[in-house]
Each structure stands twice: as structure tokens, then as C-alpha cells.
Amino acid sequence: KGKEFILDTVKLILRAFNNECDNAISKVKFNNIEANEKRIKKVYEDLNKLTDMQRVSIRREYLDLKLEELYLKYEFEQKKQEEKEEQQAIKERMREEAKALKELEKAKEKVEKEEKHFVQAIQKMNEQLSTSNENEKEKLVAKLRELERQLEETKKNKEDVLYRVQNTRAGYVYIISNIGSFGEDVYKIGMTRRLEPMDRVKELGDASVPFIFDVHAMIFSEDAPSLENAIHKALAHRKVNKVNDRKEFFRVSLQEIENLVKKNHNKTVEFTKMAQAEDYRKSLTLEQELLQEIS
């Protein structure tokens, strides 16, 4: 009877431990490994205490195997999460590229329309000049010169837009911060092909963070991806997120970023040293006033 009792206890403790481990392993995700590891260790200790009188216990080697199984599942979940984030990043890049291309096509149509308008206006003005008297000519010539100036400016804008459409690597590298959300000396370094790069910065500060981003530099480059990559590579050891390379936040001084930009970009770039952080600073003031009222 005693032997049967001991064997039943062995079966019971083994079944209980396996069930708890299987449950913990099935629930492990990329963000809860520590809690599940702690849970398995606690079950191991509790069951061994309960069966101490019968001199029945789970060996440490068996616990280690279960923890190894837990971490294998955790690694699998991590890879799944990385793949998910990578797909999200690809979709985001595709959306960004589509928006940029749409903006460029719209700008192209606009400048072509403006060019046609000025060409027709100049032709009309030349016709008026040929039939005008001396008193009218001076005013008409002045108007003609202004139209010619506007046409040249439009042609230049058209060249710029056509260059941006054809050169898919041309764009802006932005250096932005959000001290209300991430603290001092944390900067996001990204790139956009948008015609109006501030539209992208506004989007980043719309819903995902409590405060808007401050722009410290907006750098136009004919090869924006290479410039961005060079800065990211040089600051790899300063990444805030050491696991996910797609996160573009760095804990670094603005001076160090400026030095890297100058090293990798041969044009003058204007840097804004001080972050306005207007909403954040106002929020701090209001919070202090509220605390004073309470006290």
C-alpha cells in the first residue's frame, strides 16, 4: 500500500507540474517571459514542498529542461513579433512612398499647368506689344519681364519636381525630438521623400505620442537613404531599442549628430539646438500651478 501511495504521488506531482508548465509555455509571448519563468519555478518549489514528507520531488534537471522549452517557445514568439513588425515597417514604407509619389505627381501637374499659363500669357503680351502705342509699351514691357521671370522660376520648379520623380533616392533626412515623451537627448533620425517633409513629422506626432515633435534639422540629400544609413550605423551603439533595428531613436547629444551630418553631407545644414516643446512646457507649468493650489 505504501509503494502504491508513493507511485500515485509521483504520477500526481508529475502530471501537475507538466500541466502547469504546458500552460505557461503556451501563454508565453515576446513580452512576458520573466513572469512565466517565475511561475514555473514557483510551481516546482510548491510541489516539492507538498510532497516532501513522501520523499518525492521533481529533480532540478527536469526543471531546467522545462525552462529550456519555455525559452525555445519565447524565441519563436520573438521571431514572430519581429516578422510582424518588419511587415508593418514595409507596409509603412510603401504607404510613405505612395504618398510621396502622389505629392510629386500632383506638383508636376501643377507646375506644368503654370508653365503653360505663363507661356500663353507671354505670347498674348507680345501680341499686345506689336499693336500698342509708345505710351502703353513701357507698362507692357514691365509686365512682360515679370511674366518671363515667373516662367523661369516655374521652369526651375518643374526641373526640381521632375528630378525628384526620377530620382527615387532624393529626399529629406530629419532630426527630431520629443522631450515630453522620451526625455532629453533622445532623437529620432528618419527620412522621407515627401515634397513637404513637415507633413511626415506632423503624422509622427499625431496619435502615438502625447506631444508633437520638435525639428532640429531637415536635410535635403540626393541620396537620403545612404545619409540616413550612415548616421544610423555610426550611432548603432546609441540606439534606445537594442533589439529592434527598425526603431530609429537614439540616446545621443545633438552635437554628435551634427558632427556626423557634416561628415557625411557636403552641404551646409542649419541645426536648431533648443527644443521648443511648447505643449510639454505649458503642461509642466499647469501641473505646478495645480499642485500649488492643492497645497
C-alpha positions in Angstrom: 0.0 0.0 0.0 2.9 2.3 0.8 4.5 1.7 -2.5 1.3 2.3 -4.4 0.8 5.5 -2.4 4.3 6.7 -3.4 3.8 5.8 -7.1 0.4 7.6 -7.1 2.2 10.7 -5.6 4.9 10.5 -8.3 2.2 10.4 -11.0 0.3 13.2 -9.4 3.2 15.6 -8.9 4.5 14.8 -12.4 1.1 15.4 -14.0 0.5 18.6 -12.0 4.0 20.0 -12.9 3.7 19.1 -16.6 0.2 20.7 -16.9 1.4 23.9 -15.2 4.5 24.0 -17.4 2.5 23.4 -20.6 0.1 26.1 -19.6 2.9 28.6 -19.0 4.7 27.7 -22.2 1.5 28.0 -24.3 0.9 31.5 -22.9 4.5 32.9 -23.3 4.8 35.8 -25.6 7.6 38.2 -26.7 6.9 40.4 -23.7 6.1 38.1 -20.7 9.0 35.6 -20.4 10.0 36.6 -16.9 6.5 36.2 -15.4 6.2 32.7 -16.9 9.7 31.6 -15.8 8.8 32.7 -12.3 5.5 30.8 -12.5 7.2 27.5 -13.4 9.9 27.9 -10.7 7.2 28.6 -8.1 5.2 25.6 -9.1 8.4 23.5 -8.9 9.1 24.7 -5.3 5.5 24.4 -4.2 5.0 20.9 -5.4 8.3 19.7 -3.9 7.3 21.2 -0.6 3.9 19.4 -0.7 5.5 16.0 -1.3 8.5 16.4 1.0 7.1 14.0 3.6 6.8 11.3 1.0 10.4 12.0 -0.1 9.1 12.6 -3.6 10.5 15.5 -5.6 11.0 16.8 -9.1 14.7 16.9 -10.0 16.4 20.1 -10.9 17.4 18.7 -14.3 13.8 18.3 -15.2 13.0 21.9 -14.2 15.9 23.1 -16.4 14.5 21.1 -19.4 11.1 22.7 -18.9 12.7 26.2 -18.7 14.7 25.4 -21.8 11.4 24.5 -23.6 9.9 27.8 -22.3 12.8 29.8 -23.8 12.6 28.0 -27.1 8.9 29.0 -27.3 9.9 32.5 -26.3 12.4 32.8 -29.1 9.8 31.5 -31.5 7.4 34.2 -30.3 10.1 36.8 -30.6 10.8 35.9 -34.2 7.1 36.0 -35.0 6.9 39.5 -33.4 10.0 40.7 -35.4 8.4 39.4 -38.6 5.2 41.2 -37.8 7.0 44.4 -37.1 9.0 44.0 -40.2 5.9 43.6 -42.3 4.4 46.6 -40.6 7.5 48.6 -41.4 7.4 47.5 -45.1 3.8 48.5 -45.3 4.5 51.8 -43.7 7.4 52.5 -46.2 5.1 51.5 -49.0 2.4 53.9 -47.8 5.0 56.7 -47.3 6.4 56.1 -50.9 2.9 56.1 -52.3 2.1 59.4 -50.6 5.4 60.9 -51.7 4.8 59.8 -55.3 1.3 61.2 -55.3 2.5 64.5 -54.0 5.2 64.7 -56.6 2.8 63.8 -59.4 0.4 66.5 -58.2 3.2 69.0 -58.0 4.3 68.0 -61.5 0.8 68.6 -62.9 0.7 72.0 -61.1 4.0 73.3 -62.5 3.2 72.1 -66.0 -0.1 73.9 -65.8 1.6 77.1 -64.5 4.3 76.8 -67.2 1.6 76.6 -69.9 -0.2 79.6 -68.4 2.9 81.8 -68.4 3.8 80.8 -72.0 0.3 81.7 -73.2 0.4 85.0 -71.2 3.8 85.9 -72.7 2.5 85.2 -76.2 -0.5 87.3 -75.6 1.6 90.1 -74.2 3.9 90.1 -77.2 0.8 90.4 -79.4 -0.3 93.4 -77.4 3.1 95.0 -77.7 3.1 94.7 -81.5 -0.1 96.7 -81.7 0.4 99.1 -78.8 1.5 102.8 -78.9 4.6 104.2 -77.3 2.7 105.2 -74.1 1.5 101.7 -73.5 4.7 99.9 -74.4 6.6 100.8 -71.2 3.9 99.3 -68.9 3.5 96.2 -71.2 7.3 95.6 -71.3 7.4 95.7 -67.5 4.6 93.2 -67.3 6.3 91.0 -69.9 9.6 91.0 -67.9 7.6 89.9 -64.8 5.9 87.1 -66.7 9.3 85.9 -68.1 10.7 85.9 -64.6 7.8 83.9 -63.3 8.1 81.5 -66.3 11.8 80.9 -65.5 11.0 80.3 -61.8 8.3 77.8 -62.8 10.7 76.0 -65.2 13.2 75.7 -62.4 10.5 74.3 -60.1 9.5 71.9 -62.8 13.1 70.7 -63.1 13.3 70.1 -59.4 10.0 68.2 -59.3 11.0 66.1 -62.4 14.3 65.3 -60.7 12.6 64.2 -57.5 10.2 62.0 -59.5 13.0 60.3 -61.5 15.5 60.1 -58.6 13.8 57.8 -56.1 16.7 58.3 -53.6 16.3 62.1 -53.3 14.6 63.1 -50.1 14.9 64.6 -46.6 16.7 63.2 -43.5 15.1 64.7 -40.4 16.4 65.0 -36.9 13.5 65.4 -34.4 13.0 65.1 -30.6 10.1 64.9 -28.2 11.3 65.6 -24.7 7.8 65.3 -23.2 7.5 61.7 -24.4 11.1 60.4 -24.4 13.2 62.8 -22.3 16.3 64.8 -23.0 18.9 63.8 -25.6 16.7 61.2 -27.3 16.4 61.9 -31.1 14.5 60.2 -33.9 16.5 60.1 -37.1 14.5 59.2 -40.2 13.9 60.0 -43.8 11.1 60.9 -46.1 10.6 61.6 -49.9 7.7 63.9 -49.3 7.7 67.2 -51.1 6.6 68.8 -47.8 8.7 66.8 -45.2 6.9 68.5 -42.3 3.8 66.6 -43.3 5.6 63.4 -42.2 6.8 64.9 -38.9 3.2 66.0 -38.1 2.0 62.5 -38.8 4.5 61.0 -36.4 3.3 63.3 -33.7 -0.4 62.9 -34.3 -1.6 60.0 -32.2 1.2 57.7 -31.0 2.8 60.3 -28.6 1.3 62.8 -26.2 3.3 65.8 -27.6 4.3 66.9 -31.0 7.9 66.5 -32.3 10.4 69.4 -32.5 12.5 69.6 -35.6 16.2 70.2 -35.1 17.3 69.7 -38.7 15.7 68.9 -42.1 18.4 67.9 -44.6 17.8 67.5 -48.3 20.0 64.9 -49.9 20.2 63.5 -53.4 20.8 60.1 -51.7 18.8 60.4 -48.5 18.8 56.6 -47.7 22.6 56.5 -47.7 22.9 59.5 -45.5 20.3 58.1 -43.1 22.0 54.7 -43.1 25.5 56.2 -42.4 24.1 58.1 -39.4 22.3 55.1 -38.1 25.3 52.9 -38.5 27.6 55.3 -36.7 25.1 55.6 -33.8 24.2 51.9 -33.6 25.7 51.7 -30.0 23.4 54.6 -29.0 20.1 53.0 -30.0 17.4 53.2 -27.4 16.0 49.9 -28.6 18.9 47.5 -28.9 16.7 44.6 -30.1 14.7 46.1 -33.0 16.9 47.8 -35.6 13.8 49.4 -37.2 13.3 51.7 -34.3 15.1 55.0 -35.2 15.5 56.5 -31.7 19.0 57.3 -30.3 20.2 58.5 -26.9 22.9 60.9 -28.1 23.8 64.6 -28.0 22.7 66.9 -30.8 26.3 68.0 -31.3 27.3 64.4 -32.1 24.5 64.1 -34.6 25.6 67.4 -36.2 29.2 66.2 -36.5 28.1 63.1 -38.2 25.9 65.0 -40.7 28.8 67.3 -41.6 31.0 64.3 -42.1 28.6 62.6 -44.4 26.9 65.6 -46.1 28.8 68.2 -48.1 26.2 71.0 -47.9 25.6 73.5 -45.1 22.9 72.4 -42.7 21.1 74.6 -40.2 20.6 73.0 -36.7 18.1 74.2 -34.1 19.7 73.5 -30.7 16.8 74.2 -28.4 13.7 72.1 -28.5 10.6 74.4 -28.1 8.4 71.6 -26.7 5.7 74.2 -26.2 2.9 71.9 -25.2 5.2 70.0 -22.8 6.5 73.1 -21.1 2.9 74.5 -20.8 1.8 71.2 -19.3 4.6 71.4 -16.7 3.6 74.9 -15.8 -0.1 74.0 -15.4 0.8 71.0 -13.3 2.9 73.1 -11.0 0.1 75.6 -10.7 -2.4 72.8 -9.9 0.0 71.4 -7.2 0.3 74.8 -5.6 -3.5 75.2 -5.5 -3.9 71.8 -3.8 -1.1 72.5 -1.3 
